[in-house]
Amino acid sequence: MITNPKKAPGPDHPIAIEPSPLHVVVSVAGRVIADTRNALALRESSYPVVLYVPRKDADITLLQRSQFSTYCPYKGDCSYFHIPLGGERSINAVWSYEAPFPAVVQIKDYLAFYPDRVDSITAS
């Protein structure tokens, strides 16, 4: 059995999570997929900031669970969702760490969206 490595954030790979003051709206095909003032901003190493939206502020009925999954040694197993309204472009457009590692437990019950797989993510 192969075990995935588990790493802790630190000076060589920092991860910071904080409440975002922005109003975040995600849209696809003229429909609002998510609308929140309770997003979290995740800053990881040298990657761009990712805004995570609470599931309760997303229209989950517009998402379809994917069979695709990935693993991050800092965050854990990652699940994906399609947005059928967006067609082929919106396959695996949404990701979520449903049982994240303790160091990033704040993102449990949150969703993140690939900007190039939705029509817009406005953050104002």
KEDOVO-338103 format. One record per atom (N, C-alpha, C): residue number from 1; atom name; residue in three letters; x, y, z. Coordinates in pm, whole numbers, padded with zeros to 5 digits, always signed. Layout:
N
@resi->NUM	name->CA	resn->ala	u->X	v->Y	w->Z
...
//
This chain:
124
@resi->1	name->N	resn->met	u->+00084	v->-00119	w->+00000
@resi->1	name->CA	resn->met	u->+00000	v->+00000	w->+00000
@resi->1	name->C	resn->met	u->+00088	v->+00125	w->+00000
@resi->2	name->N	resn->ile	u->+00059	v->+00216	w->-00091
@resi->2	name->CA	resn->ile	u->+00134	v->+00341	w->-00100
@resi->2	name->C	resn->ile	u->+00064	v->+00445	w->-00013
@resi->3	name->N	resn->thr	u->+00141	v->+00512	w->+00070
@resi->3	name->CA	resn->thr	u->+00087	v->+00616	w->+00157
@resi->3	name->C	resn->thr	u->+00128	v->+00752	w->+00101
@resi->4	name->N	resn->asn	u->+00032	v->+00841	w->+00087
@resi->4	name->CA	resn->asn	u->+00064	v->+00977	w->+00041
@resi->4	name->C	resn->asn	u->+00141	v->+01051	w->+00149
@resi->5	name->N	resn->pro	u->+00240	v->+01130	w->+00109
@resi->5	name->CA	resn->pro	u->+00315	v->+01207	w->+00209
@resi->5	name->C	resn->pro	u->+00226	v->+01316	w->+00270
@resi->6	name->N	resn->lys	u->+00253	v->+01348	w->+00394
@resi->6	name->CA	resn->lys	u->+00181	v->+01455	w->+00463
@resi->6	name->C	resn->lys	u->+00285	v->+01553	w->+00513
@resi->7	name->N	resn->lys	u->+00266	v->+01681	w->+00476
@resi->7	name->CA	resn->lys	u->+00362	v->+01784	w->+00513
@resi->7	name->C	resn->lys	u->+00290	v->+01896	w->+00588
@resi->8	name->N	resn->ala	u->+00363	v->+01962	w->+00674
@resi->8	name->CA	resn->ala	u->+00309	v->+02076	w->+00749
@resi->8	name->C	resn->ala	u->+00358	v->+02206	w->+00686
@resi->9	name->N	resn->pro	u->+00271	v->+02305	w->+00675
@resi->9	name->CA	resn->pro	u->+00316	v->+02434	w->+00627
@resi->9	name->C	resn->pro	u->+00427	v->+02488	w->+00717
@resi->10	name->N	resn->gly	u->+00519	v->+02561	w->+00660
@resi->10	name->CA	resn->gly	u->+00630	v->+02618	w->+00736
@resi->10	name->C	resn->gly	u->+00701	v->+02723	w->+00654
@resi->11	name->N	resn->pro	u->+00817	v->+02765	w->+00697
@resi->11	name->CA	resn->pro	u->+00890	v->+02871	w->+00626
@resi->11	name->C	resn->pro	u->+00920	v->+02839	w->+00479
@resi->12	name->N	resn->asp	u->+00941	v->+02712	w->+00449
@resi->12	name->CA	resn->asp	u->+00970	v->+02674	w->+00310
@resi->12	name->C	resn->asp	u->+00845	v->+02662	w->+00224
@resi->13	name->N	resn->his	u->+00728	v->+02650	w->+00287
@resi->13	name->CA	resn->his	u->+00601	v->+02640	w->+00215
@resi->13	name->C	resn->his	u->+00491	v->+02696	w->+00307
@resi->14	name->N	resn->pro	u->+00484	v->+02829	w->+00319
@resi->14	name->CA	resn->pro	u->+00385	v->+02888	w->+00409
@resi->14	name->C	resn->pro	u->+00243	v->+02882	w->+00352
@resi->15	name->N	resn->ile	u->+00148	v->+02866	w->+00442
@resi->15	name->CA	resn->ile	u->+00006	v->+02874	w->+00407
@resi->15	name->C	resn->ile	u->-00061	v->+02962	w->+00513
@resi->16	name->N	resn->ala	u->-00132	v->+03064	w->+00466
@resi->16	name->CA	resn->ala	u->-00207	v->+03152	w->+00556
@resi->16	name->C	resn->ala	u->-00351	v->+03159	w->+00506
@resi->17	name->N	resn->ile	u->-00444	v->+03151	w->+00600
@resi->17	name->CA	resn->ile	u->-00587	v->+03159	w->+00568
@resi->17	name->C	resn->ile	u->-00647	v->+03267	w->+00654
@resi->18	name->N	resn->glu	u->-00719	v->+03358	w->+00588
@resi->18	name->CA	resn->glu	u->-00782	v->+03467	w->+00663
@resi->18	name->C	resn->glu	u->-00915	v->+03504	w->+00598
@resi->19	name->N	resn->pro	u->-01007	v->+03560	w->+00676
@resi->19	name->CA	resn->pro	u->-01133	v->+03605	w->+00617
@resi->19	name->C	resn->pro	u->-01106	v->+03712	w->+00512
@resi->20	name->N	resn->ser	u->-01178	v->+03705	w->+00402
@resi->20	name->CA	resn->ser	u->-01166	v->+03806	w->+00297
@resi->20	name->C	resn->ser	u->-01272	v->+03913	w->+00320
@resi->21	name->N	resn->pro	u->-01235	v->+04039	w->+00304
@resi->21	name->CA	resn->pro	u->-01334	v->+04147	w->+00319
@resi->21	name->C	resn->pro	u->-01418	v->+04166	w->+00191
@resi->22	name->N	resn->leu	u->-01390	v->+04087	w->+00088
@resi->22	name->CA	resn->leu	u->-01453	v->+04107	w->-00043
@resi->22	name->C	resn->leu	u->-01588	v->+04037	w->-00055
@resi->23	name->N	resn->his	u->-01674	v->+04097	w->-00136
@resi->23	name->CA	resn->his	u->-01800	v->+04034	w->-00176
@resi->23	name->C	resn->his	u->-01767	v->+03953	w->-00301
@resi->24	name->N	resn->val	u->-01780	v->+03822	w->-00296
@resi->24	name->CA	resn->val	u->-01741	v->+03733	w->-00404
@resi->24	name->C	resn->val	u->-01866	v->+03676	w->-00470
@resi->25	name->N	resn->val	u->-01871	v->+03688	w->-00604
@resi->25	name->CA	resn->val	u->-01982	v->+03633	w->-00681
@resi->25	name->C	resn->val	u->-01923	v->+03553	w->-00797
@resi->26	name->N	resn->val	u->-01967	v->+03429	w->-00811
@resi->26	name->CA	resn->val	u->-01921	v->+03341	w->-00919
@resi->26	name->C	resn->val	u->-02040	v->+03313	w->-01010
@resi->27	name->N	resn->ser	u->-02020	v->+03333	w->-01142
@resi->27	name->CA	resn->ser	u->-02128	v->+03313	w->-01238
@resi->27	name->C	resn->ser	u->-02085	v->+03223	w->-01354
@resi->28	name->N	resn->val	u->-02183	v->+03147	w->-01404
@resi->28	name->CA	resn->val	u->-02164	v->+03063	w->-01521
@resi->28	name->C	resn->val	u->-02295	v->+03066	w->-01599
@resi->29	name->N	resn->ala	u->-02286	v->+03090	w->-01730
@resi->29	name->CA	resn->ala	u->-02403	v->+03087	w->-01820
@resi->29	name->C	resn->ala	u->-02518	v->+03174	w->-01767
@resi->30	name->N	resn->gly	u->-02484	v->+03290	w->-01715
@resi->30	name->CA	resn->gly	u->-02585	v->+03382	w->-01666
@resi->30	name->C	resn->gly	u->-02646	v->+03347	w->-01532
@resi->31	name->N	resn->arg	u->-02596	v->+03244	w->-01467
@resi->31	name->CA	resn->arg	u->-02647	v->+03202	w->-01336
@resi->31	name->C	resn->arg	u->-02543	v->+03227	w->-01229
@resi->32	name->N	resn->val	u->-02589	v->+03272	w->-01114
@resi->32	name->CA	resn->val	u->-02500	v->+03289	w->-01000
@resi->32	name->C	resn->val	u->-02481	v->+03152	w->-00935
@resi->33	name->N	resn->ile	u->-02357	v->+03109	w->-00928
@resi->33	name->CA	resn->ile	u->-02324	v->+02980	w->-00868
@resi->33	name->C	resn->ile	u->-02296	v->+02999	w->-00719
@resi->34	name->N	resn->ala	u->-02232	v->+03113	w->-00687
@resi->34	name->CA	resn->ala	u->-02199	v->+03142	w->-00547
@resi->34	name->C	resn->ala	u->-02202	v->+03292	w->-00526
@resi->35	name->N	resn->asp	u->-02245	v->+03333	w->-00408
@resi->35	name->CA	resn->asp	u->-02252	v->+03475	w->-00372
@resi->35	name->C	resn->asp	u->-02228	v->+03482	w->-00222
@resi->36	name->N	resn->thr	u->-02115	v->+03545	w->-00182
@resi->36	name->CA	resn->thr	u->-02082	v->+03547	w->-00040
@resi->36	name->C	resn->thr	u->-02005	v->+03672	w->+00001
@resi->37	name->N	resn->arg	u->-02021	v->+03705	w->+00125
@resi->37	name->CA	resn->arg	u->-01937	v->+03807	w->+00192
@resi->37	name->C	resn->arg	u->-01855	v->+03738	w->+00301
@resi->38	name->N	resn->asn	u->-01850	v->+03604	w->+00295
@resi->38	name->CA	resn->asn	u->-01781	v->+03525	w->+00397
@resi->38	name->C	resn->asn	u->-01672	v->+03436	w->+00338
@resi->39	name->N	resn->ala	u->-01610	v->+03481	w->+00232
@resi->39	name->CA	resn->ala	u->-01503	v->+03402	w->+00169
@resi->39	name->C	resn->ala	u->-01378	v->+03402	w->+00256
@resi->40	name->N	resn->leu	u->-01297	v->+03301	w->+00233
@resi->40	name->CA	resn->leu	u->-01165	v->+03294	w->+00296
@resi->40	name->C	resn->leu	u->-01060	v->+03312	w->+00186
@resi->41	name->N	resn->ala	u->-00954	v->+03385	w->+00218
@resi->41	name->CA	resn->ala	u->-00841	v->+03401	w->+00126
@resi->41	name->C	resn->ala	u->-00730	v->+03308	w->+00173
@resi->42	name->N	resn->leu	u->-00689	v->+03215	w->+00085
@resi->42	name->CA	resn->leu	u->-00581	v->+03123	w->+00117
@resi->42	name->C	resn->leu	u->-00458	v->+03164	w->+00038
@resi->43	name->N	resn->arg	u->-00353	v->+03195	w->+00111
@resi->43	name->CA	resn->arg	u->-00224	v->+03231	w->+00051
@resi->43	name->C	resn->arg	u->-00129	v->+03115	w->+00076
@resi->44	name->N	resn->glu	u->-00082	v->+03054	w->-00033
@resi->44	name->CA	resn->glu	u->+00005	v->+02937	w->-00021
@resi->44	name->C	resn->glu	u->+00132	v->+02959	w->-00101
@resi->45	name->N	resn->ser	u->+00243	v->+02958	w->-00031
@resi->45	name->CA	resn->ser	u->+00375	v->+02969	w->-00092
@resi->45	name->C	resn->ser	u->+00376	v->+03083	w->-00194
@resi->46	name->N	resn->ser	u->+00419	v->+03056	w->-00315
@resi->46	name->CA	resn->ser	u->+00427	v->+03161	w->-00418
@resi->46	name->C	resn->ser	u->+00308	v->+03158	w->-00514
@resi->47	name->N	resn->tyr	u->+00205	v->+03077	w->-00483
@resi->47	name->CA	resn->tyr	u->+00087	v->+03066	w->-00569
@resi->47	name->C	resn->tyr	u->-00003	v->+03190	w->-00554
@resi->48	name->N	resn->pro	u->-00085	v->+03218	w->-00657
@resi->48	name->CA	resn->pro	u->-00183	v->+03327	w->-00642
@resi->48	name->C	resn->pro	u->-00281	v->+03297	w->-00528
@resi->49	name->N	resn->val	u->-00335	v->+03402	w->-00468
@resi->49	name->CA	resn->val	u->-00435	v->+03388	w->-00362
@resi->49	name->C	resn->val	u->-00557	v->+03317	w->-00419
@resi->50	name->N	resn->val	u->-00613	v->+03224	w->-00342
@resi->50	name->CA	resn->val	u->-00735	v->+03153	w->-00381
@resi->50	name->C	resn->val	u->-00845	v->+03192	w->-00283
@resi->51	name->N	resn->leu	u->-00960	v->+03231	w->-00338
@resi->51	name->CA	resn->leu	u->-01076	v->+03262	w->-00256
@resi->51	name->C	resn->leu	u->-01162	v->+03138	w->-00242
@resi->52	name->N	resn->tyr	u->-01189	v->+03100	w->-00118
@resi->52	name->CA	resn->tyr	u->-01274	v->+02985	w->-00088
@resi->52	name->C	resn->tyr	u->-01409	v->+03038	w->-00040
@resi->53	name->N	resn->val	u->-01516	v->+02984	w->-00099
@resi->53	name->CA	resn->val	u->-01653	v->+03027	w->-00072
@resi->53	name->C	resn->val	u->-01723	v->+02923	w->+00015
@resi->54	name->N	resn->pro	u->-01793	v->+02965	w->+00119
@resi->54	name->CA	resn->pro	u->-01867	v->+02867	w->+00200
@resi->54	name->C	resn->pro	u->-01969	v->+02791	w->+00114
@resi->55	name->N	resn->arg	u->-01978	v->+02662	w->+00134
@resi->55	name->CA	resn->arg	u->-02076	v->+02582	w->+00060
@resi->55	name->C	resn->arg	u->-02217	v->+02637	w->+00079
@resi->56	name->N	resn->lys	u->-02245	v->+02686	w->+00199
@resi->56	name->CA	resn->lys	u->-02380	v->+02736	w->+00227
@resi->56	name->C	resn->lys	u->-02415	v->+02858	w->+00142
@resi->57	name->N	resn->asp	u->-02314	v->+02923	w->+00083
@resi->57	name->CA	resn->asp	u->-02337	v->+03040	w->-00001
@resi->57	name->C	resn->asp	u->-02326	v->+03007	w->-00150
@resi->58	name->N	resn->ala	u->-02326	v->+02879	w->-00183
@resi->58	name->CA	resn->ala	u->-02322	v->+02833	w->-00322
@resi->58	name->C	resn->ala	u->-02449	v->+02755	w->-00352
@resi->59	name->N	resn->asp	u->-02491	v->+02759	w->-00478
@resi->59	name->CA	resn->asp	u->-02607	v->+02680	w->-00520
@resi->59	name->C	resn->asp	u->-02555	v->+02542	w->-00560
@resi->60	name->N	resn->ile	u->-02550	v->+02453	w->-00463
@resi->60	name->CA	resn->ile	u->-02496	v->+02318	w->-00482
@resi->60	name->C	resn->ile	u->-02576	v->+02241	w->-00586
@resi->61	name->N	resn->thr	u->-02703	v->+02278	w->-00606
@resi->61	name->CA	resn->thr	u->-02785	v->+02206	w->-00706
@resi->61	name->C	resn->thr	u->-02732	v->+02228	w->-00847
@resi->62	name->N	resn->leu	u->-02648	v->+02330	w->-00868
@resi->62	name->CA	resn->leu	u->-02593	v->+02357	w->-01000
@resi->62	name->C	resn->leu	u->-02459	v->+02286	w->-01022
@resi->63	name->N	resn->leu	u->-02413	v->+02211	w->-00922
@resi->63	name->CA	resn->leu	u->-02286	v->+02140	w->-00931
@resi->63	name->C	resn->leu	u->-02312	v->+01990	w->-00944
@resi->64	name->N	resn->gln	u->-02217	v->+01922	w->-01006
@resi->64	name->CA	resn->gln	u->-02223	v->+01777	w->-01019
@resi->64	name->C	resn->gln	u->-02089	v->+01720	w->-00976
@resi->65	name->N	resn->arg	u->-02091	v->+01631	w->-00878
@resi->65	name->CA	resn->arg	u->-01967	v->+01571	w->-00828
@resi->65	name->C	resn->arg	u->-01895	v->+01498	w->-00940
@resi->66	name->N	resn->ser	u->-01766	v->+01517	w->-00945
@resi->66	name->CA	resn->ser	u->-01679	v->+01454	w->-01044
@resi->66	name->C	resn->ser	u->-01615	v->+01329	w->-00984
@resi->67	name->N	resn->gln	u->-01568	v->+01240	w->-01070
@resi->67	name->CA	resn->gln	u->-01492	v->+01124	w->-01024
@resi->67	name->C	resn->gln	u->-01345	v->+01161	w->-01005
@resi->68	name->N	resn->phe	u->-01306	v->+01277	w->-01054
@resi->68	name->CA	resn->phe	u->-01167	v->+01323	w->-01047
@resi->68	name->C	resn->phe	u->-01133	v->+01364	w->-00904
@resi->69	name->N	resn->ser	u->-01011	v->+01334	w->-00862
@resi->69	name->CA	resn->ser	u->-00963	v->+01379	w->-00731
@resi->69	name->C	resn->ser	u->-00812	v->+01397	w->-00738
@resi->70	name->N	resn->thr	u->-00760	v->+01477	w->-00646
@resi->70	name->CA	resn->thr	u->-00616	v->+01498	w->-00637
@resi->70	name->C	resn->thr	u->-00577	v->+01493	w->-00490
@resi->71	name->N	resn->tyr	u->-00448	v->+01503	w->-00468
@resi->71	name->CA	resn->tyr	u->-00396	v->+01501	w->-00331
@resi->71	name->C	resn->tyr	u->-00292	v->+01610	w->-00316
@resi->72	name->N	resn->cys	u->-00301	v->+01686	w->-00209
@resi->72	name->CA	resn->cys	u->-00202	v->+01787	w->-00175
@resi->72	name->C	resn->cys	u->-00139	v->+01745	w->-00043
@resi->73	name->N	resn->pro	u->-00006	v->+01736	w->-00037
@resi->73	name->CA	resn->pro	u->+00056	v->+01694	w->+00088
@resi->73	name->C	resn->pro	u->+00038	v->+01794	w->+00203
@resi->74	name->N	resn->tyr	u->-00005	v->+01917	w->+00172
@resi->74	name->CA	resn->tyr	u->-00026	v->+02019	w->+00275
@resi->74	name->C	resn->tyr	u->-00173	v->+02033	w->+00316
@resi->75	name->N	resn->lys	u->-00265	v->+01993	w->+00226
@resi->75	name->CA	resn->lys	u->-00408	v->+02011	w->+00255
@resi->75	name->C	resn->lys	u->-00487	v->+01882	w->+00259
@resi->76	name->N	resn->gly	u->-00443	v->+01778	w->+00188
@resi->76	name->CA	resn->gly	u->-00513	v->+01650	w->+00190
@resi->76	name->C	resn->gly	u->-00578	v->+01615	w->+00059
@resi->77	name->N	resn->asp	u->-00680	v->+01528	w->+00066
@resi->77	name->CA	resn->asp	u->-00752	v->+01483	w->-00054
@resi->77	name->C	resn->asp	u->-00846	v->+01592	w->-00102
@resi->78	name->N	resn->cys	u->-00849	v->+01609	w->-00234
@resi->78	name->CA	resn->cys	u->-00930	v->+01715	w->-00293
@resi->78	name->C	resn->cys	u->-01034	v->+01654	w->-00387
@resi->79	name->N	resn->ser	u->-01160	v->+01694	w->-00368
@resi->79	name->CA	resn->ser	u->-01271	v->+01650	w->-00453
@resi->79	name->C	resn->ser	u->-01304	v->+01761	w->-00553
@resi->80	name->N	resn->tyr	u->-01362	v->+01722	w->-00665
@resi->80	name->CA	resn->tyr	u->-01395	v->+01817	w->-00771
@resi->80	name->C	resn->tyr	u->-01541	v->+01807	w->-00812
@resi->81	name->N	resn->phe	u->-01589	v->+01916	w->-00872
@resi->81	name->CA	resn->phe	u->-01726	v->+01924	w->-00921
@resi->81	name->C	resn->phe	u->-01727	v->+01988	w->-01058
@resi->82	name->N	resn->his	u->-01819	v->+01942	w->-01143
@resi->82	name->CA	resn->his	u->-01847	v->+02005	w->-01272
@resi->82	name->C	resn->his	u->-01958	v->+02108	w->-01250
@resi->83	name->N	resn->ile	u->-01965	v->+02203	w->-01341
@resi->83	name->CA	resn->ile	u->-02081	v->+02293	w->-01347
@resi->83	name->C	resn->ile	u->-02145	v->+02267	w->-01484
@resi->84	name->N	resn->pro	u->-02246	v->+02179	w->-01490
@resi->84	name->CA	resn->pro	u->-02304	v->+02141	w->-01618
@resi->84	name->C	resn->pro	u->-02349	v->+02258	w->-01706
@resi->85	name->N	resn->leu	u->-02395	v->+02367	w->-01645
@resi->85	name->CA	resn->leu	u->-02438	v->+02485	w->-01723
@resi->85	name->C	resn->leu	u->-02326	v->+02539	w->-01811
@resi->86	name->N	resn->gly	u->-02203	v->+02519	w->-01771
@resi->86	name->CA	resn->gly	u->-02089	v->+02573	w->-01844
@resi->86	name->C	resn->gly	u->-02036	v->+02481	w->-01953
@resi->87	name->N	resn->gly	u->-02095	v->+02363	w->-01967
@resi->87	name->CA	resn->gly	u->-02051	v->+02270	w->-02071
@resi->87	name->C	resn->gly	u->-01910	v->+02218	w->-02047
@resi->88	name->N	resn->glu	u->-01842	v->+02183	w->-02156
@resi->88	name->CA	resn->glu	u->-01708	v->+02124	w->-02148
@resi->88	name->C	resn->glu	u->-01610	v->+02213	w->-02073
@resi->89	name->N	resn->arg	u->-01624	v->+02341	w->-02087
@resi->89	name->CA	resn->arg	u->-01532	v->+02437	w->-02022
@resi->89	name->C	resn->arg	u->-01536	v->+02425	w->-01870
@resi->90	name->N	resn->ser	u->-01650	v->+02386	w->-01816
@resi->90	name->CA	resn->ser	u->-01668	v->+02386	w->-01671
@resi->90	name->C	resn->ser	u->-01656	v->+02248	w->-01607
@resi->91	name->N	resn->ile	u->-01587	v->+02157	w->-01675
@resi->91	name->CA	resn->ile	u->-01559	v->+02026	w->-01616
@resi->91	name->C	resn->ile	u->-01452	v->+02045	w->-01508
@resi->92	name->N	resn->asn	u->-01473	v->+01986	w->-01394
@resi->92	name->CA	resn->asn	u->-01380	v->+01998	w->-01280
@resi->92	name->C	resn->asn	u->-01347	v->+02145	w->-01249
@resi->93	name->N	resn->ala	u->-01448	v->+02229	w->-01254
@resi->93	name->CA	resn->ala	u->-01431	v->+02372	w->-01234
@resi->93	name->C	resn->ala	u->-01423	v->+02413	w->-01088
@resi->94	name->N	resn->val	u->-01466	v->+02324	w->-01001
@resi->94	name->CA	resn->val	u->-01477	v->+02356	w->-00858
@resi->94	name->C	resn->val	u->-01402	v->+02250	w->-00779
@resi->95	name->N	resn->trp	u->-01331	v->+02293	w->-00675
@resi->95	name->CA	resn->trp	u->-01266	v->+02194	w->-00590
@resi->95	name->C	resn->trp	u->-01295	v->+02222	w->-00443
@resi->96	name->N	resn->ser	u->-01276	v->+02116	w->-00363
@resi->96	name->CA	resn->ser	u->-01306	v->+02126	w->-00221
@resi->96	name->C	resn->ser	u->-01224	v->+02024	w->-00144
@resi->97	name->N	resn->tyr	u->-01171	v->+02066	w->-00032
@resi->97	name->CA	resn->tyr	u->-01105	v->+01975	w->+00062
@resi->97	name->C	resn->tyr	u->-01207	v->+01942	w->+00169
@resi->98	name->N	resn->glu	u->-01271	v->+01827	w->+00157
@resi->98	name->CA	resn->glu	u->-01382	v->+01793	w->+00244
@resi->98	name->C	resn->glu	u->-01337	v->+01745	w->+00381
@resi->99	name->N	resn->ala	u->-01215	v->+01696	w->+00391
@resi->99	name->CA	resn->ala	u->-01157	v->+01655	w->+00519
@resi->99	name->C	resn->ala	u->-01012	v->+01702	w->+00522
@resi->100	name->N	resn->pro	u->-00992	v->+01836	w->+00524
@resi->100	name->CA	resn->pro	u->-00856	v->+01890	w->+00515
@resi->100	name->C	resn->pro	u->-00773	v->+01857	w->+00638
@resi->101	name->N	resn->phe	u->-00642	v->+01863	w->+00621
@resi->101	name->CA	resn->phe	u->-00551	v->+01843	w->+00733
@resi->101	name->C	resn->phe	u->-00573	v->+01951	w->+00838
@resi->102	name->N	resn->pro	u->-00539	v->+01924	w->+00964
@resi->102	name->CA	resn->pro	u->-00562	v->+02020	w->+01072
@resi->102	name->C	resn->pro	u->-00504	v->+02160	w->+01047
@resi->103	name->N	resn->ala	u->-00391	v->+02170	w->+00979
@resi->103	name->CA	resn->ala	u->-00328	v->+02300	w->+00957
@resi->103	name->C	resn->ala	u->-00414	v->+02393	w->+00870
@resi->104	name->N	resn->val	u->-00507	v->+02335	w->+00792
@resi->104	name->CA	resn->val	u->-00592	v->+02415	w->+00703
@resi->104	name->C	resn->val	u->-00741	v->+02383	w->+00723
@resi->105	name->N	resn->val	u->-00776	v->+02340	w->+00843
@resi->105	name->CA	resn->val	u->-00913	v->+02296	w->+00870
@resi->105	name->C	resn->val	u->-01016	v->+02405	w->+00841
@resi->106	name->N	resn->gln	u->-00974	v->+02531	w->+00837
@resi->106	name->CA	resn->gln	u->-01069	v->+02640	w->+00810
@resi->106	name->C	resn->gln	u->-01137	v->+02626	w->+00674
@resi->107	name->N	resn->ile	u->-01074	v->+02558	w->+00577
@resi->107	name->CA	resn->ile	u->-01135	v->+02548	w->+00444
@resi->107	name->C	resn->ile	u->-01233	v->+02431	w->+00431
@resi->108	name->N	resn->lys	u->-01254	v->+02357	w->+00540
@resi->108	name->CA	resn->lys	u->-01357	v->+02252	w->+00537
@resi->108	name->C	resn->lys	u->-01493	v->+02319	w->+00512
@resi->109	name->N	resn->asp	u->-01573	v->+02258	w->+00430
@resi->109	name->CA	resn->asp	u->-01706	v->+02310	w->+00394
@resi->109	name->C	resn->asp	u->-01699	v->+02436	w->+00307
@resi->110	name->N	resn->tyr	u->-01587	v->+02451	w->+00236
@resi->110	name->CA	resn->tyr	u->-01570	v->+02563	w->+00142
@resi->110	name->C	resn->tyr	u->-01541	v->+02509	w->+00003
@resi->111	name->N	resn->leu	u->-01566	v->+02591	w->-00098
@resi->111	name->CA	resn->leu	u->-01542	v->+02558	w->-00238
@resi->111	name->C	resn->leu	u->-01450	v->+02663	w->-00299
@resi->112	name->N	resn->ala	u->-01372	v->+02622	w->-00397
@resi->112	name->CA	resn->ala	u->-01291	v->+02716	w->-00474
@resi->112	name->C	resn->ala	u->-01319	v->+02691	w->-00622
@resi->113	name->N	resn->phe	u->-01303	v->+02794	w->-00703
@resi->113	name->CA	resn->phe	u->-01339	v->+02789	w->-00845
@resi->113	name->C	resn->phe	u->-01219	v->+02827	w->-00931
@resi->114	name->N	resn->tyr	u->-01198	v->+02752	w->-01039
@resi->114	name->CA	resn->tyr	u->-01096	v->+02789	w->-01137
@resi->114	name->C	resn->tyr	u->-01148	v->+02907	w->-01218
@resi->115	name->N	resn->pro	u->-01078	v->+03019	w->-01219
@resi->115	name->CA	resn->pro	u->-01125	v->+03137	w->-01292
@resi->115	name->C	resn->pro	u->-01147	v->+03114	w->-01441
@resi->116	name->N	resn->asp	u->-01068	v->+03026	w->-01502
@resi->116	name->CA	resn->asp	u->-01082	v->+03003	w->-01647
@resi->116	name->C	resn->asp	u->-01190	v->+02901	w->-01681
@resi->117	name->N	resn->arg	u->-01258	v->+02848	w->-01579
@resi->117	name->CA	resn->arg	u->-01363	v->+02748	w->-01605
@resi->117	name->C	resn->arg	u->-01502	v->+02799	w->-01568
@resi->118	name->N	resn->val	u->-01509	v->+02925	w->-01527
@resi->118	name->CA	resn->val	u->-01637	v->+02992	w->-01500
@resi->118	name->C	resn->val	u->-01639	v->+03120	w->-01584
@resi->119	name->N	resn->asp	u->-01755	v->+03181	w->-01595
@resi->119	name->CA	resn->asp	u->-01763	v->+03305	w->-01673
@resi->119	name->C	resn->asp	u->-01703	v->+03422	w->-01597
@resi->120	name->N	resn->ser	u->-01728	v->+03427	w->-01467
@resi->120	name->CA	resn->ser	u->-01670	v->+03538	w->-01390
@resi->120	name->C	resn->ser	u->-01662	v->+03504	w->-01242
@resi->121	name->N	resn->ile	u->-01559	v->+03560	w->-01182
@resi->121	name->CA	resn->ile	u->-01548	v->+03564	w->-01036
@resi->121	name->C	resn->ile	u->-01523	v->+03710	w->-01006
@resi->122	name->N	resn->thr	u->-01624	v->+03775	w->-00950
@resi->122	name->CA	resn->thr	u->-01605	v->+03915	w->-00912
@resi->122	name->C	resn->thr	u->-01581	v->+03922	w->-00762
@resi->123	name->N	resn->ala	u->-01485	v->+04004	w->-00727
@resi->123	name->CA	resn->ala	u->-01452	v->+04022	w->-00587
@resi->123	name->C	resn->ala	u->-01436	v->+04172	w->-00565
@resi->124	name->N	resn->ser	u->-01536	v->+04229	w->-00497
@resi->124	name->CA	resn->ser	u->-01533	v->+04374	w->-00478
@resi->124	name->C	resn->ser	u->-01558	v->+04412	w->-00334
//
